[in-house]
Amino acid sequence: MASTGAEILASTLKDFGVEFISTLCGNGLNRFYIACRDSGIRLIDTHNEQAAAYMADTYGRLTGRVGVCAVSSGVAHSNALTGVANAYFDGSPMLLITGASAGYGAGRGVFQEYDQTALASPICKLSKCVYRVGDLEFMVEEAFRTAMEGRPGPVHLTVPLDVMEGEVEEEPSRRRRLPSDVASLQASESLGPDLRLVEEAAKIIRASERPIIVAGSGVFYSGGQEALIRLSEAGAIPIVIPIWDRGSVERPHPNFLGVVGAASGEPRLLEDADLIIVVGARVDYRVGFLEPPKVRPDASVMRIDVDASELTQGTTPDVAILSSPAAALNALADSLSRLGGPAHREWMREARERWRRFRAKWVERSPPPSKPMTGWHIVNALRPLLTEEVVFLIDGGNIGQWAHMVLADRYPSTWLTCGASAVVGWGLPGAMAAKLAYPERPVLLLSGDGAFSFTLAEIEAAVRHGLPFVAVVSNDSAWGLVVSTQKDRYGDGRVIASRFGGIRFDVVAEAMGARGLRVEDEQELRDAVEEGFSSKVPTVIDVPVSVLGPADVA
């Protein structure tokens, strides 16, 4: 039986568990759309390719499964690369499918022809063009495996129109499909550690005086949340997470001592540690490149990662364990327990006290009630609503800093920030993707007003596709984090190009068919969010605030 390339592409995606594709229509996609509809794949069409790519990236970062978006050729491809770049920075699995005119690749100047694969290549683990219908199934499988194995990341396939419309006599596939998410792939491939090396590493940990765990996104992608806590408890070792990495501390825990690398600072922990255990995390500016003065000159570094190339990224460790983080953390916890249990209780007590004193300026000496409110008041109002069921997304500068400081007794995998790129503007399409990933769960987006403005038209797309969520917009009519920085460094008279006119986001939301509210006190905000969770359409809550970040009151 003959099948078109579009049909093969759609059916292969369906076999890999793809339930929806975020997209914006255009050159080369029409036959693919028909095939997706016939295969039962839902199409979520957006107003901007950037939003479609953010949805795929967010889905990958939330679930560990490959998020898929499809856009047309030329500048549409360029627009989508913003979301691909975010996935690249954070190491999240996503697939960008880009259409192209028939004859693409011949260099004869067909409509919108330029080298799409070359443009995507620097920020993708794989970037290829499919030139033959018969290669489609294999290349999609290759793309999925590449996106999920090792350190996850984005992949790209350009599929020209003549490949979409071409036919081939197709036999039933005999290929065994991959597991559908990163953690299952790692488990199925038995990527466990060398147990002799684990025993030596456990002895090094026990012999240290002030160890600390830097837990990155790799812990989440391996399903290592419980294993992380096991190791921390087995050795009485503090846990920190680089800001914007995926969270892996599912419930409040005294051993979790917040994020490192935030603009609002952190307690002195890395600086005094004699052993830094880097698990599924990158060595970059957030950890001071693991160089003095951020770390002691004599500090030892132990790295755990599923990707061999990541073990020496940024610095050469003293101990390197190639393994799924979940497997290695469990094995280390077992070894430490056999060696006699926690050996660093005094260091743990001291680290907790440093963390308590650091947070006291925001948690114990909170700003008084005021109008307009501050970011502190917003975050404090939302705190009791953040149950384990709520998917919580944070998009913005100052408001993001407030969230990380005030809510820092946990960092569960149901919370999501921009990722290591520190981009703003992904939150609104991200909330749509979160509702698609978890349709039965409440979704709450906390956003700054500048960030929310990037993809404002997607409110209409969320209404049209029946994707309700609650968005709380901290509205200070400014790029608040930039204003705070400019004032601190240059004085009030040199706040430049960082303020803008007021926008009534509640009115804009109503014009697009969503619910819009404007609130000005904490209780009113809390009530509005709770009511919004039961709404059948998106709820946008506009909250006027003053320009004030955590660093301004430190």
KEBATI-179135 format. One line per field, with one value per residue (C-alpha): residue in three letters; residue number from 1; x, y, z. Coordinates in Angstrom, 3 decimals, m for minus. Example, Ala and Ser with C-alpha at 12.3 -4.5 7.8 and 13.67 -1.06 7.14 Angstrom:
% residues 2
tordo	ALA SER;
koltor	1 2;
x	12.300 13.670;
y	m4.500 m1.060;
z	7.800 7.140;
//
This chain:
% residues 554
tordo	MET ALA SER THR GLY ALA GLU ILE LEU ALA SER THR LEU LYS ASP PHE GLY VAL GLU PHE ILE SER THR LEU CYS GLY ASN GLY LEU ASN ARG PHE TYR ILE ALA CYS ARG ASP SER GLY ILE ARG LEU ILE ASP THR HIS ASN GLU GLN ALA ALA ALA TYR MET ALA ASP THR TYR GLY ARG LEU THR GLY ARG VAL GLY VAL CYS ALA VAL SER SER GLY VAL ALA HIS SER ASN ALA LEU THR GLY VAL ALA ASN ALA TYR PHE ASP GLY SER PRO MET LEU LEU ILE THR GLY ALA SER ALA GLY TYR GLY ALA GLY ARG GLY VAL PHE GLN GLU TYR ASP GLN THR ALA LEU ALA SER PRO ILE CYS LYS LEU SER LYS CYS VAL TYR ARG VAL GLY ASP LEU GLU PHE MET VAL GLU GLU ALA PHE ARG THR ALA MET GLU GLY ARG PRO GLY PRO VAL HIS LEU THR VAL PRO LEU ASP VAL MET GLU GLY GLU VAL GLU GLU GLU PRO SER ARG ARG ARG ARG LEU PRO SER ASP VAL ALA SER LEU GLN ALA SER GLU SER LEU GLY PRO ASP LEU ARG LEU VAL GLU GLU ALA ALA LYS ILE ILE ARG ALA SER GLU ARG PRO ILE ILE VAL ALA GLY SER GLY VAL PHE TYR SER GLY GLY GLN GLU ALA LEU ILE ARG LEU SER GLU ALA GLY ALA ILE PRO ILE VAL ILE PRO ILE TRP ASP ARG GLY SER VAL GLU ARG PRO HIS PRO ASN PHE LEU GLY VAL VAL GLY ALA ALA SER GLY GLU PRO ARG LEU LEU GLU ASP ALA ASP LEU ILE ILE VAL VAL GLY ALA ARG VAL ASP TYR ARG VAL GLY PHE LEU GLU PRO PRO LYS VAL ARG PRO ASP ALA SER VAL MET ARG ILE ASP VAL ASP ALA SER GLU LEU THR GLN GLY THR THR PRO ASP VAL ALA ILE LEU SER SER PRO ALA ALA ALA LEU ASN ALA LEU ALA ASP SER LEU SER ARG LEU GLY GLY PRO ALA HIS ARG GLU TRP MET ARG GLU ALA ARG GLU ARG TRP ARG ARG PHE ARG ALA LYS TRP VAL GLU ARG SER PRO PRO PRO SER LYS PRO MET THR GLY TRP HIS ILE VAL ASN ALA LEU ARG PRO LEU LEU THR GLU GLU VAL VAL PHE LEU ILE ASP GLY GLY ASN ILE GLY GLN TRP ALA HIS MET VAL LEU ALA ASP ARG TYR PRO SER THR TRP LEU THR CYS GLY ALA SER ALA VAL VAL GLY TRP GLY LEU PRO GLY ALA MET ALA ALA LYS LEU ALA TYR PRO GLU ARG PRO VAL LEU LEU LEU SER GLY ASP GLY ALA PHE SER PHE THR LEU ALA GLU ILE GLU ALA ALA VAL ARG HIS GLY LEU PRO PHE VAL ALA VAL VAL SER ASN ASP SER ALA TRP GLY LEU VAL VAL SER THR GLN LYS ASP ARG TYR GLY ASP GLY ARG VAL ILE ALA SER ARG PHE GLY GLY ILE ARG PHE ASP VAL VAL ALA GLU ALA MET GLY ALA ARG GLY LEU ARG VAL GLU ASP GLU GLN GLU LEU ARG ASP ALA VAL GLU GLU GLY PHE SER SER LYS VAL PRO THR VAL ILE ASP VAL PRO VAL SER VAL LEU GLY PRO ALA ASP VAL ALA;
koltor	1 2 3 4 5 6 7 8 9 10 11 12 13 14 15 16 17 18 19 20 21 22 23 24 25 26 27 28 29 30 31 32 33 34 35 36 37 38 39 40 41 42 43 44 45 46 47 48 49 50 51 52 53 54 55 56 57 58 59 60 61 62 63 64 65 66 67 68 69 70 71 72 73 74 75 76 77 78 79 80 81 82 83 84 85 86 87 88 89 90 91 92 93 94 95 96 97 98 99 100 101 102 103 104 105 106 107 108 109 110 111 112 113 114 115 116 117 118 119 120 121 122 123 124 125 126 127 128 129 130 131 132 133 134 135 136 137 138 139 140 141 142 143 144 145 146 147 148 149 150 151 152 153 154 155 156 157 158 159 160 161 162 163 164 165 166 167 168 169 170 171 172 173 174 175 176 177 178 179 180 181 182 183 184 185 186 187 188 189 190 191 192 193 194 195 196 197 198 199 200 201 202 203 204 205 206 207 208 209 210 211 212 213 214 215 216 217 218 219 220 221 222 223 224 225 226 227 228 229 230 231 232 233 234 235 236 237 238 239 240 241 242 243 244 245 246 247 248 249 250 251 252 253 254 255 256 257 258 259 260 261 262 263 264 265 266 267 268 269 270 271 272 273 274 275 276 277 278 279 280 281 282 283 284 285 286 287 288 289 290 291 292 293 294 295 296 297 298 299 300 301 302 303 304 305 306 307 308 309 310 311 312 313 314 315 316 317 318 319 320 321 322 323 324 325 326 327 328 329 330 331 332 333 334 335 336 337 338 339 340 341 342 343 344 345 346 347 348 349 350 351 352 353 354 355 356 357 358 359 360 361 362 363 364 365 366 367 368 369 370 371 372 373 374 375 376 377 378 379 380 381 382 383 384 385 386 387 388 389 390 391 392 393 394 395 396 397 398 399 400 401 402 403 404 405 406 407 408 409 410 411 412 413 414 415 416 417 418 419 420 421 422 423 424 425 426 427 428 429 430 431 432 433 434 435 436 437 438 439 440 441 442 443 444 445 446 447 448 449 450 451 452 453 454 455 456 457 458 459 460 461 462 463 464 465 466 467 468 469 470 471 472 473 474 475 476 477 478 479 480 481 482 483 484 485 486 487 488 489 490 491 492 493 494 495 496 497 498 499 500 501 502 503 504 505 506 507 508 509 510 511 512 513 514 515 516 517 518 519 520 521 522 523 524 525 526 527 528 529 530 531 532 533 534 535 536 537 538 539 540 541 542 543 544 545 546 547 548 549 550 551 552 553 554;
x	0.000 1.417 1.812 2.802 5.738 3.321 1.428 4.640 5.828 2.538 2.176 5.770 5.246 2.063 3.989 6.373 3.476 3.155 m0.336 m0.145 1.999 2.242 2.393 1.855 0.622 2.535 4.689 5.015 2.705 m0.779 m0.374 1.240 m1.734 m4.153 m2.012 m1.871 m5.649 m6.096 m3.602 m5.335 m2.566 m3.960 m2.726 m2.397 m1.970 m0.457 m0.005 3.810 6.331 8.235 5.229 4.878 8.524 8.194 5.299 7.388 10.305 8.073 6.425 9.856 11.119 8.003 7.627 10.989 9.205 9.987 7.873 7.163 6.455 6.075 6.566 6.901 10.032 12.246 11.741 9.185 12.062 14.176 11.359 11.013 14.706 14.137 12.341 14.922 17.679 15.888 15.837 19.528 20.479 18.398 19.051 15.405 14.106 12.190 11.816 11.377 9.906 10.266 8.554 10.221 9.379 9.703 13.244 14.714 18.442 19.211 20.311 18.130 16.243 12.880 10.431 11.986 15.048 18.015 20.069 17.654 19.626 22.852 21.096 19.674 22.774 24.745 21.867 20.673 22.027 20.956 19.869 19.126 17.036 15.021 15.465 13.805 10.400 11.870 14.245 11.564 10.822 14.495 15.357 12.471 13.610 17.179 15.957 13.975 16.856 19.280 16.928 16.593 19.912 22.841 22.193 18.775 18.363 16.613 16.737 15.543 14.309 13.525 11.004 10.483 7.077 8.085 9.005 5.735 3.726 5.869 4.686 6.399 5.203 5.336 5.658 4.659 7.541 9.415 11.428 11.154 10.148 12.155 10.758 8.832 10.699 14.264 14.085 12.619 15.278 18.054 16.507 15.992 19.624 20.883 23.088 24.236 27.547 30.725 30.075 33.773 34.022 30.892 32.520 35.593 33.423 31.442 34.671 35.721 32.368 32.598 36.159 35.205 34.266 31.942 30.432 27.637 25.447 24.818 21.807 20.984 18.336 19.890 18.549 14.995 15.432 16.711 13.809 16.254 14.210 13.892 17.455 18.718 17.043 18.305 21.926 21.497 20.029 22.514 25.432 23.847 24.808 23.222 21.528 21.518 20.173 21.545 18.895 16.636 17.605 14.818 13.761 14.055 13.036 9.388 8.446 9.787 13.035 15.522 18.504 17.484 19.150 17.856 19.247 22.725 23.567 20.554 20.884 19.641 22.522 22.908 24.476 28.135 28.065 29.977 32.803 33.429 32.705 35.671 33.829 31.402 29.255 27.912 25.036 23.468 24.455 26.661 29.672 29.056 28.714 25.973 28.520 31.356 32.888 33.968 36.987 38.237 36.893 33.590 35.160 38.151 41.404 41.708 38.078 37.561 34.986 32.966 30.788 27.937 26.357 24.804 26.682 30.434 31.145 29.430 31.779 34.580 32.450 33.715 36.236 38.127 36.761 38.730 36.156 33.890 31.015 29.370 25.833 22.194 22.065 19.201 21.187 24.381 22.655 20.937 24.169 26.058 23.314 23.546 27.334 27.251 24.711 26.994 29.880 27.992 25.396 25.511 28.946 28.353 25.588 27.458 28.136 24.480 23.339 25.718 24.631 20.955 21.611 23.456 20.490 18.015 19.942 20.219 16.455 15.468 15.661 12.727 10.902 11.213 11.227 8.582 7.437 4.316 1.013 1.021 m0.564 0.724 1.851 5.344 6.481 6.862 3.148 2.203 4.407 3.302 m0.341 0.279 2.286 m0.677 m2.168 0.900 m0.223 1.392 m1.308 m0.593 1.765 3.550 5.408 7.556 8.422 10.127 13.033 12.161 9.072 11.131 13.727 10.977 9.626 13.034 13.768 10.401 9.323 12.719 11.942 11.257 11.733 9.491 9.472 5.982 7.540 9.135 11.161 12.621 15.564 19.280 18.938 17.247 14.858 11.627 8.405 7.966 5.429 2.106 2.698 4.364 1.123 m0.712 1.764 1.468 m2.310 m1.847 0.629 m1.542 m5.152 m6.621 m4.273 m4.498 m1.877 m0.639 1.643 3.375 4.770 6.241 4.424 7.316 7.606 3.842 3.777 6.008 3.353 0.188 m1.812 m1.581 m4.348 m6.706 m5.105 m5.500 m9.193 m9.795 m8.125 m9.811 m6.650 m7.587 m4.926 m4.469 m1.903 m0.905 0.833 3.072 2.581 5.167 5.246 8.956 11.664 11.893 15.123 16.891 15.509 16.767 20.216 20.464 19.475 21.966 24.891 24.279 21.732 18.084 18.930 20.273 17.347 17.290 15.188 13.720 10.263 7.148 3.556 0.956 m0.979 m4.291 m3.757 m7.161 m8.848 m6.692 m7.600 m11.324 m10.994 m9.620 m12.340 m10.557 m11.446 m9.701 m9.416 m7.445 m6.651 m4.747 m4.402 m3.224 m6.541 m8.256 m5.473 m5.704 m9.463 m9.141 m6.604 m8.732 m11.754 m9.693 m8.666 m12.265 m12.761 m13.204 m11.237 m7.879 m7.927 m5.539 m5.093 m3.447 m1.711 m0.226 3.076 5.944 9.345 11.047 13.145 14.763 18.113 16.504 15.644 18.655;
y	0.000 3.398 6.092 9.716 11.161 13.264 10.115 8.303 11.295 11.632 7.895 7.643 10.582 8.930 5.703 7.682 8.893 12.417 13.651 17.244 19.442 23.189 24.945 27.950 27.270 28.113 26.818 23.043 22.029 21.440 17.748 17.168 18.786 16.429 13.442 14.592 14.942 11.482 10.020 11.587 14.089 17.345 20.564 23.636 26.584 29.769 33.371 33.266 30.532 31.590 30.621 27.262 26.462 27.591 25.157 22.236 23.266 23.649 20.283 18.637 20.360 19.510 15.879 14.631 13.574 15.030 18.100 18.629 21.811 22.380 25.638 26.748 27.814 30.888 33.483 31.202 28.810 31.654 32.703 29.184 28.980 31.174 28.314 25.853 27.967 27.790 23.989 24.032 26.026 23.892 20.524 19.673 17.226 18.785 18.327 21.196 20.153 22.807 22.785 23.783 24.217 21.332 21.324 22.666 22.049 22.366 25.955 27.262 29.776 28.124 30.057 30.956 28.778 29.157 26.706 25.960 22.990 24.994 27.792 25.356 23.197 25.167 24.899 21.373 17.935 16.922 19.056 17.399 17.654 14.631 14.229 10.816 9.606 6.208 7.767 9.514 6.818 6.144 9.846 10.565 7.669 8.971 12.418 11.099 9.005 11.890 14.271 11.939 10.159 11.537 15.137 15.799 18.589 19.898 18.333 19.575 18.082 20.056 18.119 19.620 19.573 16.981 14.611 15.340 14.634 11.833 8.233 4.992 1.418 0.997 m2.293 m2.530 m1.309 m3.924 m1.396 m1.496 1.948 3.766 4.489 7.757 9.790 10.448 8.688 5.512 5.508 5.779 3.015 0.733 1.089 0.259 3.306 2.524 3.457 1.454 0.147 0.043 3.722 4.403 2.776 4.985 8.068 7.265 7.081 10.473 11.963 10.528 11.800 15.343 17.950 20.268 18.595 20.150 18.794 20.969 19.271 20.247 19.422 16.015 14.830 15.563 14.060 10.810 10.609 11.056 13.236 10.657 9.443 13.006 13.260 9.782 10.773 14.091 12.382 9.507 11.916 15.007 16.970 20.327 20.572 23.634 23.991 26.384 29.018 28.151 24.465 21.927 21.444 18.041 18.741 17.709 18.613 21.069 19.629 21.117 19.942 22.049 25.437 27.254 28.271 29.489 32.089 34.367 38.135 38.514 36.455 33.395 32.429 31.515 27.787 26.957 29.196 27.060 23.591 21.236 18.782 19.884 17.069 18.261 16.041 16.525 20.200 22.384 24.311 27.957 31.457 30.344 28.349 30.792 28.374 26.400 28.667 30.927 33.066 31.201 27.956 27.141 26.586 23.164 22.117 18.758 18.313 15.143 14.975 12.613 12.683 10.359 12.106 11.453 14.824 16.625 15.123 17.436 20.380 23.599 21.970 18.718 16.896 14.940 12.127 11.443 8.944 8.142 7.086 8.001 10.460 8.503 5.259 6.893 8.820 5.676 3.689 6.412 6.599 2.827 2.987 5.846 3.988 0.948 3.180 4.326 6.933 10.767 12.155 15.868 16.810 19.801 21.205 20.643 22.592 25.436 25.549 25.655 28.542 30.479 29.913 31.029 34.247 34.956 34.570 36.452 39.814 38.735 36.070 37.266 41.008 41.190 44.521 45.987 45.874 48.612 49.870 49.321 45.894 44.524 41.232 39.964 40.481 38.610 35.623 35.518 35.501 32.603 30.455 28.617 27.862 25.988 22.484 19.395 19.353 22.836 23.263 26.556 28.537 31.613 34.079 37.370 39.103 40.734 38.606 35.502 36.569 37.065 33.588 31.961 33.753 33.528 30.050 28.467 25.645 23.377 23.294 20.577 19.289 20.764 24.237 25.565 28.671 30.014 27.611 28.284 30.725 33.224 34.180 36.036 35.794 32.008 31.819 32.287 29.555 27.582 27.645 26.327 23.462 22.722 22.382 20.038 17.945 17.862 18.603 17.663 19.841 23.568 25.627 28.893 31.311 34.078 36.606 40.048 42.501 42.824 39.052 38.615 41.137 39.065 36.563 38.386 37.274 33.657 34.405 34.045 30.741 29.417 30.401 28.838 25.555 25.278 25.549 27.284 28.497 31.370 34.062 36.532 39.509 41.592 44.960 47.640 49.169 48.440 45.902 45.816 43.873 46.237 49.310 47.937 47.274 50.684 52.505 50.548 51.016 54.421 56.279 57.289 59.741 57.037 54.695 54.421 52.431 50.196 51.659 51.586 52.774 50.996 48.090 46.860 43.157 42.337 44.430 42.869 39.401 40.130 41.428 38.022 35.999 35.252 36.367 39.545 40.893 43.661 43.233 45.330 43.345 39.889 38.396 39.607 38.042 34.727 34.592 35.473 32.688 30.085 31.140 31.077 27.454 26.390 28.557 27.007 29.811 31.430 33.948 36.917 38.815 42.224 43.258 46.792 46.706 49.031 48.516 46.609 43.469 41.396 43.079 46.481 45.505 43.314;
z	0.000 m0.983 1.667 1.321 3.202 5.265 6.281 7.220 9.235 11.123 11.811 13.044 15.406 16.648 17.302 19.484 21.617 20.201 21.120 19.905 17.689 18.184 14.848 12.614 9.100 5.928 3.126 2.966 5.826 4.361 3.524 6.900 8.662 6.906 7.882 11.516 11.628 10.145 12.652 15.653 16.439 17.754 16.114 18.340 16.000 17.384 16.228 16.202 15.449 18.549 20.676 18.921 19.662 23.286 23.664 22.433 24.641 27.706 27.133 26.902 30.036 32.047 31.048 29.794 26.587 23.168 22.438 18.736 16.786 13.048 11.167 7.580 5.750 5.649 8.370 10.056 10.701 12.097 14.425 15.801 16.633 19.697 21.407 20.088 21.646 24.985 24.744 23.824 26.918 29.259 27.642 26.989 24.365 21.468 17.707 15.258 11.900 9.228 5.866 2.602 m1.052 m3.476 m4.813 m1.569 m1.366 m5.069 m4.625 m7.465 m5.333 m4.799 m2.610 0.784 0.189 2.480 4.524 7.354 8.637 8.873 10.740 13.312 13.611 16.267 18.756 17.892 18.702 15.179 12.225 8.878 5.733 4.576 0.813 0.270 1.404 2.227 4.773 6.834 9.392 10.117 10.389 12.778 14.967 14.827 15.826 18.812 20.095 19.724 21.534 24.534 24.953 26.921 27.850 26.239 23.740 20.608 17.154 13.770 10.504 7.353 5.226 1.730 0.049 m2.572 0.278 2.094 m1.063 m2.495 m2.183 m1.347 m1.069 2.686 4.530 8.208 10.366 12.380 14.327 18.113 19.231 21.858 25.311 25.142 27.773 28.860 32.233 30.702 27.972 30.552 32.653 29.648 28.621 32.139 32.400 35.924 37.555 38.038 41.577 42.458 41.584 43.640 46.694 46.285 45.795 48.948 50.942 49.541 50.534 54.033 54.469 53.434 56.031 54.110 51.039 48.989 46.166 43.106 41.509 37.930 35.356 34.738 38.098 36.952 33.491 35.022 37.469 40.338 42.702 45.494 44.967 45.434 48.829 49.778 49.178 50.965 54.019 53.977 54.152 55.756 52.652 51.679 48.272 46.018 42.479 39.837 39.213 36.255 36.207 36.645 40.236 41.908 45.517 45.473 49.062 51.660 52.975 55.447 53.389 50.365 50.670 47.618 44.273 43.414 40.790 41.393 41.019 44.597 45.934 48.130 51.464 51.673 50.973 47.790 48.963 52.067 50.685 50.433 48.144 45.426 44.013 40.647 39.516 36.080 36.110 33.962 35.196 34.266 35.701 38.114 40.116 39.494 36.966 40.075 40.313 43.141 44.685 44.291 45.520 47.655 45.754 47.415 46.892 45.199 42.442 41.859 38.760 37.911 34.464 31.916 29.106 28.974 27.352 30.240 32.805 31.689 30.539 32.105 34.425 34.948 38.014 40.566 40.356 37.357 37.410 34.086 34.932 34.963 37.909 39.509 39.506 40.778 43.563 44.834 44.693 46.594 49.225 49.740 50.044 52.546 54.652 54.741 55.831 58.914 57.993 58.055 58.859 58.313 60.761 62.158 58.674 57.799 60.868 60.061 56.398 57.387 59.755 57.042 54.736 57.433 58.081 54.365 53.748 56.904 55.127 52.916 54.916 58.509 57.774 55.104 53.641 55.276 53.382 50.788 47.579 45.073 46.216 45.638 44.179 47.743 48.395 45.209 45.951 49.572 48.462 46.074 48.504 50.135 46.702 45.429 46.281 44.787 42.093 40.746 37.797 38.517 35.836 36.505 33.729 34.473 36.183 39.493 40.060 39.342 41.893 44.503 43.794 44.179 47.452 49.229 48.097 48.571 51.018 48.015 44.249 42.808 39.250 38.794 38.913 35.749 34.984 31.753 31.885 31.758 28.848 31.235 28.425 29.157 27.189 27.077 29.898 28.102 25.473 28.259 30.253 27.197 26.902 30.628 30.297 27.343 29.343 32.475 31.445 34.850 36.913 37.684 35.845 37.346 35.493 37.424 34.959 34.788 32.536 30.074 29.725 29.312 26.463 24.184 23.143 24.173 21.124 22.296 24.810 21.859 20.862 24.413 24.409 20.987 21.912 25.306 27.410 30.674 33.071 35.507 34.710 37.428 35.829 38.084 36.401 37.182 33.655 33.474 32.977 36.752 37.149 34.734 36.524 39.847 38.370 36.687 39.877 41.963 39.592 38.033 40.178 39.691 36.936 34.635 34.349 30.553 28.047 30.747 31.377 29.210 29.228 31.294 29.789 31.205 30.727 32.157 29.455 26.720 27.977 27.878 24.323 23.325 25.031 28.317 31.848 32.965 36.514 38.184 41.886 44.396 47.644 48.703 49.783 46.646 44.583 46.408 45.897 42.218 41.581 43.344 41.318 38.117 38.683 38.065 34.968 31.525 29.865 30.696 33.542 33.414 36.688 36.363 39.614 39.819 41.723 42.517 40.892 43.683 43.519 46.269 45.677 46.404 49.984 50.757;
//
